[in-house]
Amino acid sequence: MISSEQQAQLRARYNPDGSPIRELQLVLLEILEELDRICTDNGIEYWLDSGTCLGAVRHGGFIPWDDDVDVCMTKPNYDRFIEVFREDDRFALTTRENDLYYTYGYAKMRLKNMVLPENGTTADIHYRHRGPFIDIFIVDKVPVLSARIFKQVACHLHIFTKIKHPGIISVMLLRFFKALYLGVLKMWAPVARRLPWAQYRFALGISFYKHVFPEGMFDKLIRVPFETMMAPIPQQYDKLLTIYYGDYMKLPDEKDLVESKHYIRG
C-alpha cells in the first residue's frame, strides 16, 4: 500500500470529500456493503476484482480517480447469489435474464429510484432500473473458442439495444434471438466447462475473456481494508493483479491518467 501521506495527497487532488466523484464512491460503497451482507449471511464467496482489488491493495479503498466497483464470483456462488437476492425498495439486480434490453454476461447490483446514465452506451435508456451499480463478474471454466463465439453473438444482440424507439417487430426479434441465445448458453456451458482444454476465465458471454486464471487462484480469500469495511480479495492477489496490470504498485504518470467515467454526470 502507498504511504498515508501520498494517499492523502491523491485524495485531495482527485476525490476530496464533497466532490462529485467522492459522493458517487460513497454510494457505490453502500451497494458493496449490502452485497457483502447478503453474501456473508448466505455463505457466498466473492472477491473484489480488477481496479477495485487494486484500490484495496494499493490505496486501502477506491483508486482516487475511479468511479466504479467490480466484484467477482465463481459460477456456483453466482448462481446462489441470484437465488437468494431479493429486490426491495432500495436495491435491484439487473441480469440478462430479468431485463430484456440488458445483454451483458454479468450482473449489476444497483440502487433503485435513482437515474445516473451510463457512459458509453445508449441501451440503458430501456433498462428497468438506471441507478448507480456495481458489476458482478463470473469466473468459470471456459474454452477460448466458445468464449469468442458467445462474445460475438452477445455483441450482435446488443445492436437491438441501440434502437431508441423500438417497435413491435424489433422487440419480438430481440425476445426471440435472446431466448435462443440464452437457451443455447444454458445447454452448452455445462458441457464446455468439462472439456479438457477449458481454462478459468470470465464466463461465456463476457467480453473480457482473454485473461486466463491459474487453477486454484480463487480458492482462498482474505479480508483487507476497503474504505470503511473489510472486503475479500484473493490470497493470491499479487498474481491476479500482475495478470491485469503488470507492475500494479506503480502509479500511472499524470499525463497518462484518465479519470474513469462510467457514468454521465452533468
C-alpha positions in Angstrom: 0.0 0.0 0.0 1.2 3.5 -0.7 2.0 5.8 2.2 -0.8 7.5 4.1 0.8 10.9 3.1 0.8 10.0 -0.6 -2.8 8.7 -0.3 -3.9 11.9 1.3 -2.3 13.9 -1.5 -4.1 11.9 -4.1 -7.4 12.2 -2.3 -7.1 15.9 -2.0 -6.4 16.2 -5.7 -8.8 13.7 -7.2 -11.6 12.8 -4.8 -11.8 15.2 -1.9 -14.8 14.9 0.5 -17.8 16.6 -1.1 -16.6 16.2 -4.7 -19.0 14.5 -7.2 -16.7 11.5 -7.6 -16.3 11.1 -3.9 -20.1 11.2 -3.4 -20.5 8.6 -6.1 -17.9 6.4 -4.5 -19.7 6.5 -1.2 -22.9 5.5 -2.9 -21.1 2.5 -4.6 -19.7 1.6 -1.2 -23.2 1.4 0.2 -24.1 -1.1 -2.5 -21.0 -3.1 -1.9 -21.8 -3.3 1.8 -25.2 -4.6 1.1 -23.8 -7.2 -1.3 -21.3 -8.2 1.4 -24.1 -8.6 3.9 -26.1 -10.9 1.5 -23.0 -13.0 0.8 -22.0 -13.3 4.4 -25.5 -14.2 5.5 -25.8 -16.9 2.9 -22.2 -18.4 2.8 -21.5 -17.0 -0.7 -17.9 -16.2 -1.6 -17.0 -13.2 -3.7 -13.9 -11.0 -4.1 -13.0 -7.5 -5.2 -11.8 -7.7 -8.8 -9.7 -5.6 -11.2 -9.4 -1.9 -10.3 -11.4 -2.4 -7.1 -9.0 -5.1 -5.9 -6.1 -2.8 -7.0 -7.6 0.0 -5.0 -7.9 -2.2 -1.9 -4.2 -3.3 -2.1 -2.6 0.0 -3.2 -4.9 2.6 -1.7 -6.9 0.9 1.1 -10.1 1.8 -0.8 -11.1 3.4 -4.1 -8.4 4.4 -6.6 -9.0 8.1 -6.1 -9.9 8.8 -9.7 -12.0 5.7 -10.2 -15.8 5.6 -10.2 -16.8 2.0 -10.3 -16.8 -1.2 -8.3 -16.1 -4.7 -9.7 -16.6 -7.9 -7.8 -16.3 -11.4 -9.0 -17.7 -14.9 -8.1 -17.3 -18.4 -9.3 -20.3 -19.7 -11.2 -21.8 -21.8 -8.3 -21.5 -18.8 -6.0 -23.1 -16.5 -8.6 -26.0 -18.9 -9.1 -26.5 -19.0 -5.3 -26.4 -15.2 -5.2 -29.1 -14.9 -7.9 -31.2 -17.4 -6.0 -31.1 -15.6 -2.6 -31.2 -12.0 -3.8 -34.5 -10.3 -3.1 -35.3 -6.9 -4.7 -36.5 -4.4 -2.2 -37.3 -0.7 -2.1 -33.5 0.2 -2.3 -31.7 -2.4 -4.3 -32.3 -4.2 -7.6 -30.3 -6.7 -9.7 -30.0 -6.3 -13.4 -29.2 -9.5 -15.4 -29.7 -10.6 -19.0 -32.4 -13.0 -17.7 -34.6 -10.4 -16.0 -34.2 -7.3 -18.3 -34.9 -7.7 -22.0 -32.6 -4.9 -23.1 -29.7 -5.9 -20.9 -27.4 -8.3 -22.9 -24.2 -8.3 -20.9 -22.9 -11.6 -19.4 -22.6 -10.3 -15.9 -25.0 -8.8 -13.4 -25.3 -5.3 -12.0 -26.5 -4.7 -8.4 -27.8 -1.2 -8.3 -29.7 1.4 -6.3 -33.3 1.9 -7.2 -35.3 5.2 -7.5 -32.2 6.9 -9.0 -31.2 7.7 -12.5 -27.5 8.0 -13.4 -27.0 7.4 -17.1 -24.2 5.0 -18.0 -21.4 6.3 -20.2 -20.6 4.6 -23.5 -24.0 3.0 -24.1 -27.5 4.1 -25.1 -29.0 0.8 -24.1 -29.6 1.9 -20.5 -32.5 4.1 -21.6 -34.5 0.9 -21.9 -33.4 -0.7 -18.6 -35.9 -1.3 -15.8 -33.5 0.4 -13.3 -30.9 3.0 -14.1 -29.3 3.8 -10.8 -25.6 3.6 -9.8 -24.4 0.0 -9.8 -21.6 -2.4 -9.1 -20.6 -5.1 -11.6 -20.7 -8.7 -10.6 -18.5 -10.8 -12.9 -18.4 -14.6 -13.1 -15.4 -16.9 -13.4 -16.0 -20.3 -15.0 -14.0 -23.0 -16.9 -14.4 -21.9 -20.5 -12.8 -23.0 -23.8 -11.4 -19.9 -25.6 -13.3 -20.7 -28.9 -16.6 -20.8 -27.1 -15.8 -17.6 -25.3 -15.1 -15.9 -28.7 -18.3 -17.2 -30.2 -20.6 -16.3 -27.4 -19.0 -12.8 -27.1 -19.7 -12.2 -30.8 -23.3 -13.3 -30.5 -23.8 -11.1 -27.5 -22.3 -8.1 -29.4 -24.8 -8.7 -32.2 -27.7 -8.9 -29.7 -26.6 -5.5 -28.4 -27.4 -4.0 -31.8 -31.1 -4.2 -30.8 -30.5 -2.1 -27.7 -29.3 0.8 -29.8 -32.8 1.4 -31.2 -34.1 4.5 -29.4 -37.8 3.9 -30.2 -38.2 0.1 -30.6 -41.3 -1.1 -32.4 -43.2 -4.3 -32.1 -41.1 -6.2 -34.7 -37.8 -5.2 -33.2 -39.0 -6.2 -29.7 -40.2 -9.5 -30.9 -36.9 -10.2 -32.7 -34.9 -9.3 -29.7 -37.1 -11.6 -27.5 -36.7 -14.5 -30.0 -32.9 -14.2 -30.5 -32.2 -13.5 -26.9 -34.2 -16.5 -25.7 -32.4 -18.7 -28.3 -29.0 -17.3 -27.2 -29.8 -18.0 -23.5 -31.2 -21.4 -24.3 -28.0 -22.5 -26.2 -25.8 -21.0 -23.5 -27.7 -22.9 -20.8 -27.2 -26.2 -22.7 -23.6 -25.6 -23.8 -22.0 -24.1 -20.7 -22.1 -27.4 -18.6 -20.5 -29.3 -21.5 -17.9 -26.6 -22.2 -16.6 -26.5 -18.7 -15.9 -30.2 -18.8 -13.8 -30.1 -21.9 -10.1 -30.9 -21.0 -8.9 -27.7 -22.7 -11.3 -25.4 -20.8 -9.5 -22.8 -18.6 -10.6 -20.5 -15.8 -11.6 -17.2 -17.4 -14.6 -14.9 -17.3 -17.8 -16.8 -18.1 -19.4 -17.2 -21.6 -20.8 -14.0 -22.9 -18.4 -11.7 -21.1 -16.2 -9.7 -23.4 -13.1 -9.8 -21.2 -12.3 -13.4 -21.7 -8.7 -13.2 -22.7 -7.3 -13.3 -19.2 -6.6 -16.9 -18.0 -6.5 -17.5 -14.3 -4.4 -20.3 -12.8 -6.5 -23.1 -11.2 -6.8 -22.6 -7.5 -6.2 -18.8 -7.7 -9.6 -18.1 -6.0 -9.7 -21.0 -3.6 -8.5 -18.9 -0.6 -9.7 -15.4 0.2 -8.5 -12.8 2.7 -10.2 -9.7 4.1 -8.4 -6.4 3.7 -9.4 -2.8 4.5 -11.5 -1.2 1.8 -12.7 2.3 2.9 -14.9 1.7 6.0 -15.2 -2.1 5.6 -13.1 -5.3 5.4 -13.6 -6.8 2.0 -12.4 -10.1 0.5 -9.7 -10.4 -2.1 -7.9 -13.5 -3.4 -5.0 -14.6 -1.2 -3.0 -14.7 -4.4 -3.9 -11.1 -5.2 -0.3 -10.5 -6.3 -0.7 -13.0 -9.2 -4.1 -11.7 -10.1 -3.1 -8.0 -10.2 0.1 -8.8 -12.1 -2.1 -10.6 -14.8 -4.2 -7.5 -15.1 -1.7 -4.7 -14.7 1.9 -5.9 -14.6 3.7 -3.6 -12.1 0.5 -2.7 -10.3 2.0 -0.8 -7.4 3.4 1.8 -9.7 1.2 4.8 -10.0 0.4 5.9 -13.6 2.1 9.0 -14.9 -0.1 12.0 -14.6 -0.1 12.6 -18.4 -1.3 9.0 -18.9 -4.0 9.2 -16.2 -7.5 9.3 -17.5 -10.3 9.8 -14.9 -12.6 6.8 -15.1 -16.0 7.9 -16.2 -18.5 5.0 -16.1 -21.4 7.5 -15.7 -22.6 10.6 -17.5 -22.5 13.4 -15.0 -23.5 16.9 -15.6 
